[in-house]
Amino acid sequence: MTATTLLLLGFSLSVDAFAAAIGKGAASERARLVDALRVGAYFGFFEAITPALGWMVGVAVSAWIASVDHWVAFGLLALVGGNMIRQGLRPETAPQSGEQPARKSQLGPMQLVLTALATSIDASAVGVSLAVVDVNIVQACVVIGLVTAVMAFGGVLIGRKAGPLLGRKAEILGGLALLGIGTKILVEHTLF
């Protein structure tokens, strides 16, 4: 897997964390630079370790699926990417008339762990896919984690200013990128 593909994969996996970080920044009374760094660290950490967990599962079963590994990788990436697109296209629920959206700090450690874990679940499925393609898993996890940390950091700062509008578009683009990576793997393994 090339460095460009790894960066694209890292970006794709980080968009749900980016969207969540925008929400954290938008919901926080006053998200500071240190808050953005903390969100980036939490999200980056979880996004880095979950592909490794998925990869371990994938390595354990890769001998049984070697003849269809490209289909497994495509299917998992398409499933995760399709879900991201579906989430991005789902209509938002508006507050009841006369209600103002709550703006309270959601940057506590427990909220960050839960949000970071929830946004990194898809990375474990991608980790299973990485077990059936030629990739250095440590390098992949570091790239995914660093890209996610930077994206989440930026998401908090953007959310503080712009609100949640960008998050949904970023999730759709990330889903399309994952579908593209899955298609690339499928084409490379079936045609070449």
Backbone as JSON, one array per atom type, in Angstrom:
{
  "sequence": "MTATTLLLLGFSLSVDAFAAAIGKGAASERARLVDALRVGAYFGFFEAITPALGWMVGVAVSAWIASVDHWVAFGLLALVGGNMIRQGLRPETAPQSGEQPARKSQLGPMQLVLTALATSIDASAVGVSLAVVDVNIVQACVVIGLVTAVMAFGGVLIGRKAGPLLGRKAEILGGLALLGIGTKILVEHTLF",
  "N": [[0.86, -1.17, 0.0], [0.66, 2.15, -0.91], [2.17, 5.28, 0.23], [0.52, 7.44, -0.33], [-1.97, 6.18, -0.58], [-2.24, 5.25, 2.03], [-2.39, 7.69, 3.41], [-4.78, 8.67, 2.31], [-6.51, 6.7, 3.24], [-6.22, 7.15, 6.0], [-7.3, 9.74, 6.12], [-9.92, 9.18, 5.26], [-10.87, 7.49, 7.3], [-10.77, 9.27, 9.35], [-12.75, 11.16, 9.08], [-15.22, 10.79, 10.37], [-14.46, 11.16, 12.99], [-13.61, 13.78, 12.71], [-16.05, 15.02, 12.12], [-17.4, 14.52, 14.52], [-15.7, 15.94, 16.23], [-16.09, 18.53, 15.32], [-18.7, 18.86, 16.18], [-18.2, 18.67, 18.94], [-16.66, 20.98, 19.3], [-18.53, 22.9, 18.52], [-20.53, 22.54, 20.4], [-19.33, 23.19, 22.75], [-18.88, 25.6, 25.31], [-16.63, 27.36, 25.33], [-14.32, 26.33, 23.52], [-10.97, 25.72, 23.89], [-7.55, 26.0, 22.74], [-6.05, 24.01, 24.03], [-8.11, 22.23, 24.61], [-8.81, 21.4, 22.05], [-6.42, 20.1, 21.33], [-6.48, 18.01, 23.19], [-8.82, 16.61, 22.42], [-7.99, 15.83, 19.85], [-5.86, 14.12, 20.56], [-7.16, 12.03, 22.02], [-8.98, 11.04, 20.04], [-7.18, 10.39, 17.97], [-5.59, 8.41, 19.21], [-7.42, 6.26, 19.72], [-8.27, 5.78, 17.11], [-5.95, 4.86, 16.03], [-5.36, 2.44, 17.35], [-7.52, 0.68, 16.94], [-7.53, -0.28, 14.18], [-5.36, -2.02, 14.36], [-6.28, -3.98, 16.11], [-8.38, -5.05, 14.58], [-6.82, -5.94, 12.44], [-5.34, -8.01, 13.64], [-7.35, -9.91, 14.02], [-7.97, -10.32, 11.34], [-5.55, -11.4, 10.36], [-5.55, -13.83, 11.68], [-7.59, -15.2, 10.37], [-6.89, -15.06, 7.73], [-5.65, -17.09, 6.18], [-7.7, -18.8, 5.56], [-9.26, -17.29, 3.92], [-7.82, -16.48, 1.74], [-8.18, -16.79, -1.05], [-10.32, -15.19, -1.62], [-9.77, -12.76, -0.58], [-9.61, -10.14, -1.59], [-12.26, -9.58, -2.17], [-13.31, -9.65, 0.4], [-11.96, -7.48, 1.58], [-12.92, -5.41, -0.07], [-15.7, -5.65, 0.45], [-15.88, -5.07, 3.23], [-14.81, -2.45, 3.33], [-16.6, -1.19, 1.62], [-18.95, -1.53, 3.06], [-18.42, -0.04, 5.43], [-17.85, 2.47, 4.26], [-20.25, 2.94, 2.86], [-22.02, 3.09, 5.01], [-21.05, 5.41, 6.24], [-21.68, 7.3, 4.27], [-24.46, 7.05, 4.26], [-25.01, 7.92, 6.87], [-24.14, 10.55, 6.6], [-25.99, 11.56, 4.8], [-28.37, 11.36, 6.1], [-31.19, 13.02, 7.41], [-30.99, 15.76, 9.69], [-32.22, 16.09, 13.01], [-34.22, 18.69, 14.03], [-34.3, 21.18, 16.65], [-37.14, 21.51, 18.87], [-39.73, 23.95, 18.21], [-38.98, 27.17, 19.36], [-37.09, 26.24, 21.15], [-33.73, 26.49, 22.12], [-30.65, 25.27, 20.87], [-28.67, 23.27, 23.02], [-25.73, 24.5, 24.49], [-23.2, 23.28, 25.86], [-20.28, 22.27, 27.61], [-18.73, 19.49, 26.23], [-16.42, 18.11, 26.61], [-15.3, 16.46, 28.48], [-13.34, 13.81, 30.03], [-14.59, 11.18, 30.04], [-16.69, 11.47, 28.15], [-15.14, 12.02, 25.91], [-13.65, 9.63, 25.6], [-15.72, 7.78, 25.09], [-16.85, 8.87, 22.75], [-14.63, 8.9, 21.03], [-14.07, 6.16, 20.89], [-16.45, 5.22, 19.74], [-16.35, 6.48, 17.23], [-14.22, 5.18, 16.14], [-14.76, 2.55, 15.64], [-15.3, 1.69, 13.04], [-12.74, 1.63, 12.01], [-11.66, -0.72, 12.97], [-12.89, -2.66, 11.41], [-11.79, -1.95, 8.97], [-9.19, -2.59, 9.61], [-9.29, -5.39, 9.57], [-9.51, -5.72, 6.83], [-7.01, -4.74, 6.08], [-5.37, -6.8, 6.81], [-5.44, -8.59, 4.76], [-4.23, -7.47, 2.62], [-1.18, -6.16, 1.24], [0.44, -4.58, 3.6], [2.17, -2.56, 5.95], [1.36, -2.84, 9.13], [1.94, -1.39, 11.46], [2.95, 1.03, 10.47], [0.66, 1.83, 9.05], [-1.21, 2.15, 11.17], [0.01, 4.21, 12.63], [-0.05, 6.32, 10.75], [-2.83, 6.55, 10.32], [-3.67, 7.2, 12.94], [-2.26, 9.64, 13.4], [-3.23, 11.31, 11.33], [-5.93, 11.35, 12.04], [-5.76, 12.57, 14.57], [-4.88, 15.15, 13.87], [-7.0, 15.96, 12.21], [-9.17, 15.85, 14.03], [-8.35, 17.74, 15.91], [-8.35, 20.07, 14.3], [-11.07, 19.98, 13.69], [-12.38, 20.6, 16.11], [-11.61, 23.27, 16.41], [-12.7, 24.39, 14.08], [-15.39, 23.76, 14.5], [-15.92, 25.35, 16.67], [-16.12, 27.8, 15.48], [-17.63, 27.51, 13.05], [-19.71, 25.68, 13.4], [-21.82, 22.7, 13.12], [-22.22, 22.27, 10.34], [-20.27, 21.55, 8.32], [-19.5, 18.96, 9.01], [-21.21, 16.87, 8.11], [-20.89, 16.86, 5.32], [-18.19, 16.21, 5.17], [-18.25, 13.6, 6.16], [-19.63, 12.24, 4.13], [-17.83, 12.54, 1.98], [-15.65, 11.12, 3.04], [-16.75, 8.54, 3.19], [-17.13, 8.03, 0.45], [-14.45, 8.01, -0.32], [-13.51, 5.72, 1.04], [-15.01, 3.77, -0.29], [-13.83, 4.08, -2.78], [-11.17, 3.23, -2.26], [-11.65, 0.55, -1.58], [-12.69, -0.37, -4.05], [-10.44, 0.01, -5.66], [-8.67, -1.9, -4.55], [-10.09, -4.24, -5.16], [-10.15, -4.15, -8.0], [-7.36, -4.21, -8.59], [-6.68, -6.78, -7.61], [-8.3, -8.51, -9.05], [-8.02, -7.94, -11.77], [-5.3, -7.62, -12.28]],
  "CA": [[0.0, 0.0, 0.0], [1.51, 3.33, -1.05], [2.01, 6.32, 1.24], [-0.66, 8.22, -0.71], [-3.15, 5.39, -0.23], [-2.34, 5.26, 3.5], [-2.9, 9.01, 3.8], [-6.18, 8.71, 1.93], [-7.2, 5.83, 4.19], [-6.25, 7.89, 7.25], [-8.29, 10.81, 5.97], [-11.26, 8.59, 5.18], [-11.26, 7.01, 8.61], [-10.81, 10.36, 10.33], [-13.82, 12.13, 8.88], [-16.26, 10.7, 11.4], [-13.88, 11.83, 14.16], [-13.64, 15.2, 12.37], [-17.43, 15.47, 12.29], [-17.68, 14.53, 15.96], [-14.92, 17.03, 16.82], [-16.8, 19.78, 14.99], [-19.8, 18.9, 17.13], [-17.65, 18.98, 20.26], [-16.3, 22.39, 19.3], [-19.75, 23.71, 18.41], [-21.32, 22.4, 21.61], [-18.56, 23.68, 23.89], [-19.01, 27.03, 25.6], [-15.42, 28.03, 24.83], [-13.26, 25.35, 23.26], [-9.66, 26.36, 23.82], [-6.53, 25.26, 22.0], [-5.74, 22.81, 24.8], [-9.24, 21.31, 24.43], [-8.66, 20.84, 20.7], [-5.31, 19.15, 21.4], [-6.93, 16.84, 23.95], [-9.74, 15.86, 21.56], [-7.16, 15.21, 18.82], [-5.1, 13.01, 21.16], [-8.09, 10.92, 22.29], [-9.47, 10.47, 18.8], [-6.05, 9.79, 17.26], [-5.19, 7.19, 19.89], [-8.37, 5.18, 19.46], [-8.3, 5.48, 15.67], [-4.71, 4.14, 15.72], [-5.3, 1.08, 17.9], [-8.58, -0.21, 16.46], [-7.15, -1.06, 13.0], [-4.45, -3.09, 14.78], [-7.13, -5.05, 16.65], [-9.02, -5.69, 13.42], [-5.77, -6.6, 11.67], [-5.02, -9.27, 14.32], [-8.43, -10.83, 13.67], [-7.81, -10.62, 9.92], [-4.4, -12.31, 10.2], [-5.95, -15.14, 12.18], [-8.48, -15.88, 9.42], [-6.48, -14.78, 6.35], [-5.33, -18.32, 5.44], [-8.96, -19.38, 5.1], [-9.95, -16.43, 2.96], [-6.82, -15.95, 0.8], [-8.66, -16.77, -2.43], [-11.36, -14.17, -1.77], [-9.39, -11.65, 0.3], [-9.94, -8.85, -2.21], [-13.69, -9.38, -2.0], [-13.52, -9.34, 1.82], [-11.51, -6.09, 1.78], [-13.89, -4.55, -0.76], [-16.97, -5.69, 1.16], [-15.79, -4.35, 4.5], [-14.64, -1.02, 3.05], [-17.87, -0.71, 1.05], [-19.92, -1.47, 4.16], [-18.09, 1.11, 6.28], [-18.03, 3.68, 3.45], [-21.67, 3.13, 2.62], [-22.64, 3.55, 6.25], [-20.67, 6.8, 6.43], [-22.47, 8.09, 3.33], [-25.83, 7.03, 4.77], [-25.06, 8.82, 8.03], [-24.0, 11.92, 6.13], [-27.18, 11.96, 4.07], [-29.54, 11.29, 6.99], [-31.6, 14.36, 7.84], [-30.78, 16.09, 11.09], [-33.44, 16.46, 13.73], [-34.17, 20.09, 14.47], [-34.89, 21.37, 17.98], [-38.54, 21.92, 18.89], [-39.85, 25.39, 18.03], [-38.76, 27.95, 20.57], [-35.97, 25.71, 21.91], [-32.38, 26.81, 21.66], [-29.77, 24.12, 21.06], [-27.83, 23.37, 24.22], [-24.3, 24.72, 24.29], [-22.49, 22.99, 27.08], [-19.01, 21.63, 27.34], [-18.77, 18.04, 26.09], [-15.02, 17.77, 26.42], [-14.83, 15.7, 29.63], [-12.62, 12.59, 29.64], [-15.46, 10.04, 29.72], [-17.36, 11.75, 26.89], [-14.15, 11.9, 24.84], [-13.35, 8.21, 25.39], [-16.86, 7.14, 24.44], [-16.99, 9.37, 21.38], [-13.48, 8.42, 20.25], [-14.26, 4.73, 20.66], [-17.56, 5.04, 18.8], [-15.96, 6.88, 15.88], [-13.12, 4.35, 15.64], [-15.2, 1.17, 15.41], [-15.13, 1.37, 11.62], [-11.32, 1.37, 11.75], [-11.37, -2.13, 13.24], [-13.3, -3.39, 10.2], [-10.76, -1.67, 7.97], [-8.02, -3.37, 10.03], [-9.46, -6.74, 9.03], [-9.18, -5.61, 5.41], [-5.57, -4.53, 5.94], [-4.69, -8.07, 7.01], [-5.45, -9.37, 3.53], [-3.48, -6.76, 1.59], [0.22, -5.95, 1.6], [0.56, -3.32, 4.32], [2.86, -2.55, 7.23], [0.27, -2.43, 10.02], [2.4, -0.35, 12.39], [2.96, 2.28, 9.7], [-0.73, 2.2, 8.77], [-1.84, 2.64, 12.4], [0.59, 5.52, 12.96], [-0.59, 7.31, 9.81], [-4.26, 6.73, 10.63], [-3.77, 7.91, 14.21], [-1.8, 11.03, 13.26], [-4.19, 12.04, 10.5], [-7.14, 11.55, 12.85], [-5.46, 13.56, 15.61], [-4.85, 16.47, 13.23], [-8.36, 16.27, 11.76], [-10.01, 16.13, 15.2], [-7.88, 19.02, 16.43], [-8.93, 21.09, 13.42], [-12.53, 19.93, 13.79], [-12.82, 21.36, 17.29], [-11.42, 24.7, 16.13], [-13.7, 24.77, 13.07], [-16.7, 23.69, 15.14], [-16.06, 26.52, 17.54], [-16.47, 28.94, 14.63], [-18.56, 27.27, 11.95], [-20.82, 24.81, 13.75], [-21.82, 21.33, 12.59], [-22.56, 22.18, 8.92], [-19.26, 20.86, 7.52], [-19.32, 17.57, 9.42], [-21.98, 15.93, 7.29], [-20.25, 16.77, 4.01], [-16.94, 15.5, 5.34], [-18.56, 12.19, 6.32], [-19.97, 11.72, 2.8], [-16.58, 12.44, 1.23], [-14.88, 10.02, 3.61], [-17.37, 7.29, 2.75], [-16.79, 7.85, -0.96], [-13.03, 7.65, -0.4], [-13.38, 4.32, 1.43], [-15.52, 2.98, -1.42], [-12.79, 4.14, -3.82], [-10.05, 2.36, -1.86], [-12.13, -0.83, -1.74], [-12.78, -0.65, -5.48], [-9.06, -0.09, -6.15], [-8.16, -3.21, -4.13], [-10.81, -5.25, -5.93], [-9.68, -4.1, -9.39], [-5.98, -4.66, -8.63], [-6.58, -8.21, -7.36], [-9.04, -9.32, -10.02], [-7.59, -7.68, -13.14], [-3.85, -7.57, -12.45]],
  "C": [[0.91, 1.23, 0.0], [1.23, 4.34, 0.06], [0.77, 7.16, 0.94], [-1.94, 7.49, -0.33], [-3.35, 5.37, 1.28], [-2.88, 6.61, 4.0], [-4.38, 9.15, 3.48], [-7.03, 7.85, 2.88], [-7.32, 6.53, 5.55], [-7.27, 9.01, 7.22], [-9.7, 10.25, 6.0], [-11.75, 8.14, 6.55], [-11.42, 8.14, 9.62], [-12.01, 11.28, 10.17], [-14.96, 12.0, 9.88], [-15.76, 11.32, 12.7], [-13.88, 13.35, 13.94], [-15.04, 15.76, 12.58], [-17.8, 15.54, 13.77], [-16.94, 15.67, 16.65], [-15.54, 18.38, 16.51], [-17.97, 19.95, 15.95], [-19.33, 19.24, 18.54], [-17.3, 20.46, 20.35], [-17.51, 23.29, 19.27], [-20.55, 23.68, 19.71], [-20.62, 22.97, 22.85], [-18.76, 25.18, 24.07], [-17.84, 27.8, 25.01], [-14.33, 26.98, 24.65], [-11.95, 26.09, 23.07], [-8.71, 25.48, 23.01], [-6.18, 23.96, 22.71], [-6.87, 21.78, 24.69], [-9.15, 20.63, 23.06], [-7.53, 19.82, 20.67], [-5.72, 17.87, 22.12], [-7.89, 15.98, 23.11], [-8.95, 15.13, 20.47], [-6.4, 14.01, 19.36], [-6.0, 11.81, 21.43], [-8.51, 10.24, 20.99], [-8.35, 9.77, 18.03], [-5.62, 8.48, 17.87], [-6.12, 6.03, 19.56], [-8.41, 4.79, 17.98], [-7.04, 4.72, 15.27], [-4.73, 2.7, 16.22], [-6.38, 0.15, 17.34], [-8.26, -0.91, 15.14], [-6.21, -2.22, 13.36], [-5.24, -4.27, 15.35], [-7.83, -5.8, 15.52], [-8.03, -6.47, 12.58], [-5.42, -7.95, 12.3], [-6.09, -10.32, 14.02], [-8.27, -11.27, 12.21], [-6.66, -11.58, 9.65], [-4.78, -13.72, 10.62], [-6.81, -15.91, 11.17], [-8.01, -15.74, 7.97], [-6.16, -16.04, 5.54], [-6.6, -18.94, 4.86], [-9.61, -18.56, 4.0], [-9.02, -15.89, 1.86], [-7.36, -15.85, -0.63], [-9.72, -15.69, -2.68], [-11.04, -12.91, -0.96], [-9.75, -10.29, -0.27], [-11.43, -8.54, -2.1], [-14.03, -9.03, -0.55], [-13.14, -7.88, 2.08], [-12.51, -5.12, 1.15], [-15.2, -4.49, 0.03], [-16.95, -4.91, 2.46], [-15.67, -2.85, 4.27], [-15.92, -0.42, 2.47], [-18.93, -0.58, 2.14], [-19.68, -0.25, 5.04], [-18.33, 2.41, 5.52], [-19.48, 3.97, 3.18], [-22.4, 3.61, 3.85], [-22.3, 5.01, 6.52], [-21.48, 7.72, 5.52], [-23.92, 8.18, 3.81], [-25.99, 7.97, 5.96], [-24.97, 10.28, 7.61], [-25.22, 12.44, 5.42], [-28.44, 11.96, 4.93], [-29.91, 12.69, 7.46], [-31.37, 14.55, 9.34], [-32.11, 16.4, 11.73], [-33.26, 17.86, 14.28], [-34.75, 20.19, 15.88], [-36.35, 21.81, 17.84], [-38.61, 23.44, 18.75], [-39.73, 26.1, 19.37], [-37.59, 27.46, 21.41], [-34.66, 26.17, 21.29], [-31.52, 25.57, 21.84], [-28.87, 24.33, 22.27], [-26.38, 23.57, 23.82], [-23.61, 24.51, 25.62], [-21.21, 22.27, 26.71], [-19.19, 20.12, 27.29], [-17.35, 17.53, 25.89], [-14.45, 17.05, 27.64], [-14.19, 14.39, 29.19], [-13.54, 11.43, 29.26], [-16.19, 10.26, 28.4], [-16.38, 11.6, 25.72], [-13.81, 10.44, 24.55], [-14.49, 7.54, 24.65], [-17.01, 7.58, 22.99], [-15.85, 8.86, 20.5], [-13.61, 6.94, 19.94], [-15.35, 4.49, 19.63], [-17.14, 5.41, 17.38], [-14.84, 6.02, 15.31], [-13.51, 2.91, 15.38], [-15.0, 0.77, 13.95], [-13.68, 1.06, 11.28], [-10.95, -0.08, 12.05], [-11.78, -2.99, 12.05], [-12.29, -3.17, 9.08], [-9.49, -2.44, 8.31], [-8.09, -4.8, 9.55], [-9.08, -6.75, 7.55], [-7.68, -5.47, 5.2], [-4.79, -5.82, 6.11], [-4.59, -8.88, 5.73], [-4.8, -8.64, 2.37], [-2.07, -6.52, 2.11], [0.38, -4.59, 2.26], [1.37, -3.54, 5.6], [1.87, -1.99, 8.24], [0.7, -1.35, 11.0], [2.41, 1.01, 11.68], [1.54, 2.75, 9.42], [-1.41, 2.78, 10.01], [-1.3, 4.01, 12.8], [0.02, 6.6, 12.05], [-2.05, 7.6, 10.12], [-4.44, 7.54, 11.91], [-3.37, 9.37, 14.11], [-2.77, 11.87, 12.43], [-5.46, 12.33, 11.29], [-6.91, 12.6, 13.92], [-5.49, 14.98, 15.03], [-6.26, 16.88, 12.8], [-9.27, 16.61, 12.94], [-9.63, 17.46, 15.84], [-8.49, 20.17, 15.62], [-10.44, 21.14, 13.5], [-13.06, 20.72, 14.98], [-12.72, 22.86, 17.02], [-12.43, 25.2, 15.09], [-15.09, 24.79, 13.7], [-16.97, 24.87, 16.04], [-16.53, 27.71, 16.74], [-17.64, 28.66, 13.69], [-19.76, 26.4, 12.3], [-20.79, 23.5, 13.0], [-22.09, 21.2, 11.08], [-21.56, 21.36, 8.11], [-19.15, 19.37, 7.82], [-20.02, 16.57, 8.52], [-21.36, 15.78, 5.9], [-18.94, 16.0, 4.1], [-17.18, 14.0, 5.47], [-18.91, 11.54, 4.98], [-18.71, 11.54, 1.97], [-15.72, 11.29, 1.73], [-15.44, 8.67, 3.19], [-17.07, 7.0, 1.29], [-15.34, 7.44, -1.13], [-12.82, 6.19, 0.0], [-13.91, 3.39, 0.34], [-14.49, 2.95, -2.55], [-11.61, 3.24, -3.5], [-10.45, 0.89, -2.02], [-12.2, -1.25, -3.19], [-11.38, -0.83, -6.08], [-8.45, -1.45, -5.79], [-8.79, -4.31, -4.96], [-10.3, -5.31, -7.36], [-8.25, -4.63, -9.49], [-5.87, -6.17, -8.48], [-7.31, -9.06, -8.37], [-8.55, -9.13, -11.44], [-6.08, -7.77, -13.34], [-3.15, -8.67, -11.7]]
}
